[in-house]
């Protein structure tokens, strides 16, 4: 599974805009978000057009599907919680 390319990120742009609007993240490259200087969220694409988000910090990432509005909402909730908590992990 490769990192999401420009076309895949175009499909995710509404989600990316919402993540940017949360504030607190640094987007070092399009779709790659950092929190407190550590990798927090990035996206992958699978050969069959499926999109996934890796969310977490450092080496501890959880892969979540990123195809539907409901899945985007989960990613946003986890991201917002990580910002609000100040925790090192966006787990439920």
Backbone as numpy.savetxt, mean C-alpha at the origin, in Angstrom:
# Nx Ny Nz CAx CAy CAz Cx Cy Cz
6.10 -12.86 -8.85 5.25 -11.69 -8.85 6.15 -10.45 -8.85
5.92 -9.56 -9.81 6.79 -8.39 -9.94 6.14 -7.16 -9.32
6.97 -6.17 -9.03 6.44 -4.91 -8.54 5.55 -4.30 -9.62
4.53 -3.61 -9.19 3.56 -3.03 -10.11 4.23 -1.99 -11.00
3.98 -2.11 -12.29 4.50 -1.16 -13.26 3.54 0.00 -13.47
3.89 0.91 -14.37 3.07 2.12 -14.59 1.61 1.83 -14.94
1.34 0.85 -15.78 -0.05 0.56 -16.16 -0.85 0.03 -14.97
-0.23 -0.83 -14.18 -0.91 -1.35 -12.98 -1.15 -0.22 -11.99
-0.17 0.66 -11.82 -0.34 1.78 -10.90 -1.40 2.76 -11.40
-1.54 2.87 -12.71 -2.63 3.69 -13.25 -3.98 3.17 -12.77
-4.13 1.84 -12.74 -5.37 1.24 -12.26 -5.60 1.51 -10.78
-4.51 1.69 -10.05 -4.59 1.92 -8.60 -4.59 3.40 -8.23
-4.55 4.28 -9.20 -4.38 5.72 -8.92 -5.42 6.27 -7.93
-6.70 5.91 -8.01 -7.62 6.42 -6.99 -7.21 6.01 -5.56
-6.74 4.80 -5.39 -6.26 4.35 -4.08 -4.99 5.12 -3.70
-4.08 5.29 -4.64 -2.85 6.03 -4.35 -3.16 7.45 -3.90
-4.14 8.09 -4.54 -4.52 9.44 -4.16 -5.05 9.48 -2.73
-5.83 8.48 -2.36 -6.36 8.42 -1.00 -5.25 8.18 0.02
-4.29 7.36 -0.33 -3.15 7.13 0.56 -2.34 8.41 0.74
-2.11 9.13 -0.34 -1.39 10.40 -0.26 -2.14 11.39 0.64
-3.46 11.38 0.53 -4.29 12.32 1.30 -4.24 12.05 2.80
-3.87 10.83 3.20 -3.77 10.52 4.62 -2.66 11.34 5.28
-1.63 11.70 4.51 -0.49 12.41 5.07 0.33 11.48 5.94
1.55 11.86 6.20 2.39 11.05 7.08 3.26 10.04 6.38
2.96 9.71 5.13 3.79 8.79 4.37 4.70 9.58 3.45
5.84 9.00 3.14 6.71 9.55 2.10 6.63 8.58 0.93
6.26 9.08 -0.21 6.18 8.25 -1.42 7.49 8.43 -2.18
8.43 7.50 -1.96 9.76 7.62 -2.55 9.73 7.42 -4.06
8.88 6.56 -4.53 8.60 6.41 -5.96 7.11 6.09 -6.05
6.56 6.25 -7.21 5.11 6.09 -7.35 4.64 4.74 -6.82
3.74 4.77 -5.85 3.18 3.56 -5.28 4.01 2.89 -4.21
5.16 3.47 -3.85 6.02 2.91 -2.79 6.06 3.90 -1.63
5.35 3.56 -0.56 5.17 4.45 0.57 6.05 4.02 1.74
6.63 5.01 2.40 7.48 4.79 3.56 6.86 5.47 4.77
7.07 4.88 5.92 6.58 5.41 7.18 7.74 5.40 8.17
8.02 6.54 8.74 9.13 6.68 9.70 10.43 6.13 9.12
10.66 6.41 7.84 11.92 6.03 7.20 12.04 4.57 6.79
10.98 3.81 6.95 11.01 2.39 6.59 9.92 2.08 5.59
10.20 1.14 4.72 9.23 0.72 3.72 7.95 0.27 4.42
6.80 0.76 3.92 5.53 0.46 4.56 4.55 -0.21 3.60
4.44 0.29 2.37 3.41 -0.20 1.45 3.90 -0.07 0.01
3.77 -1.17 -0.72 4.05 -1.15 -2.16 3.16 -2.18 -2.82
3.15 -2.18 -4.14 2.20 -3.00 -4.88 2.90 -3.95 -5.84
2.23 -5.09 -6.07 2.71 -6.11 -7.01 1.61 -6.41 -8.01
2.03 -6.87 -9.17 1.07 -7.34 -10.16 1.41 -8.78 -10.52
0.38 -9.55 -10.74 0.52 -10.94 -11.13 0.20 -11.04 -12.61
0.67 -12.07 -13.25 0.51 -12.23 -14.70 -0.93 -12.18 -15.16
-1.87 -12.55 -14.32 -3.29 -12.56 -14.72 -4.00 -11.27 -14.32
-3.28 -10.16 -14.27 -3.82 -8.82 -13.97 -4.30 -8.64 -12.54
-3.95 -9.54 -11.65 -4.29 -9.35 -10.24 -3.29 -8.40 -9.61
-3.78 -7.57 -8.71 -2.94 -6.60 -8.01 -2.97 -6.90 -6.51
-1.82 -6.72 -5.89 -1.67 -6.98 -4.47 -0.90 -5.85 -3.81
-1.18 -5.63 -2.54 -0.44 -4.67 -1.72 0.36 -5.45 -0.70
1.62 -5.11 -0.56 2.42 -5.59 0.56 2.44 -4.46 1.57
1.91 -4.73 2.76 1.79 -3.70 3.78 2.46 -4.19 5.06
3.25 -3.35 5.65 3.97 -3.70 6.86 5.20 -2.83 6.98
6.15 -3.26 7.76 7.38 -2.51 7.92 8.58 -3.44 7.88
9.63 -2.99 7.23 10.86 -3.78 7.17 10.64 -5.07 6.43
11.00 -6.16 7.05 10.89 -7.48 6.43 9.56 -8.15 6.72
8.73 -7.55 7.55 7.47 -8.15 7.98 6.31 -7.54 7.20
6.02 -8.10 6.02 4.93 -7.60 5.18 3.84 -8.64 5.08
2.63 -8.13 4.95 1.48 -8.99 4.70 0.96 -8.65 3.32
0.70 -9.64 2.51 0.19 -9.42 1.16 -1.33 -9.43 1.19
-1.91 -8.35 0.69 -3.36 -8.20 0.63 -3.79 -8.00 -0.82
-4.92 -8.55 -1.22 -5.43 -8.28 -2.57 -5.80 -6.80 -2.68
-5.62 -6.25 -3.89 -5.89 -4.82 -4.11 -6.66 -4.62 -5.40
-7.74 -5.37 -5.56 -8.51 -5.33 -6.81 -9.83 -4.59 -6.69
-10.49 -4.70 -5.58 -11.86 -4.18 -5.46 -11.91 -2.97 -4.52
-12.98 -2.19 -4.59 -13.14 -1.08 -3.64 -13.10 -1.55 -2.17
-13.68 -2.68 -1.88 -13.65 -3.19 -0.51 -12.22 -3.52 -0.07
-11.44 -4.09 -0.97 -10.04 -4.39 -0.66 -9.24 -3.10 -0.49
-9.53 -2.09 -1.31 -8.87 -0.80 -1.16 -9.20 -0.19 0.20
-10.44 -0.33 0.62 -10.86 0.20 1.92 -10.07 -0.45 3.05
-9.84 -1.75 2.96 -9.05 -2.45 3.98 -7.63 -1.89 4.02
-7.04 -1.69 2.86 -5.68 -1.14 2.79 -5.64 0.26 3.40
-6.62 1.08 3.08 -6.69 2.43 3.63 -6.88 2.42 5.14
-7.76 1.55 5.64 -7.99 1.47 7.09 -6.72 1.05 7.81
-6.03 0.06 7.28 -4.78 -0.39 7.90 -3.74 0.72 7.89
-3.66 1.43 6.78 -2.68 2.51 6.66 -3.00 3.64 7.63
-4.26 4.04 7.70 -4.66 5.11 8.61 -4.41 4.71 10.06
-4.69 3.46 10.38 -4.47 2.98 11.74 -2.99 3.03 12.11
-2.13 2.65 11.17 -0.69 2.69 11.43 -0.23 4.12 11.69
-0.78 5.06 10.93 -0.43 6.47 11.14 -0.93 6.97 12.49
-2.16 6.63 12.83 -2.77 7.11 14.07 -2.15 6.48 15.30
-1.86 5.20 15.22 -1.33 4.46 16.38 0.11 4.82 16.69
0.86 5.08 15.62 2.29 5.21 15.82 2.94 3.86 16.03
2.15 2.79 15.80 2.69 1.43 15.96 3.61 1.09 14.81
4.44 0.11 15.01 5.36 -0.33 13.98 4.72 -1.36 13.06
3.49 -1.72 13.31 2.83 -2.73 12.47 1.40 -2.32 12.20
0.93 -2.49 10.94 -0.45 -2.13 10.62 -1.44 -3.26 10.81
-1.12 -4.23 11.63 -2.01 -5.39 11.81 -3.35 -4.95 12.36
-4.34 -5.80 12.18 -5.70 -5.51 12.63 -5.66 -5.11 14.05
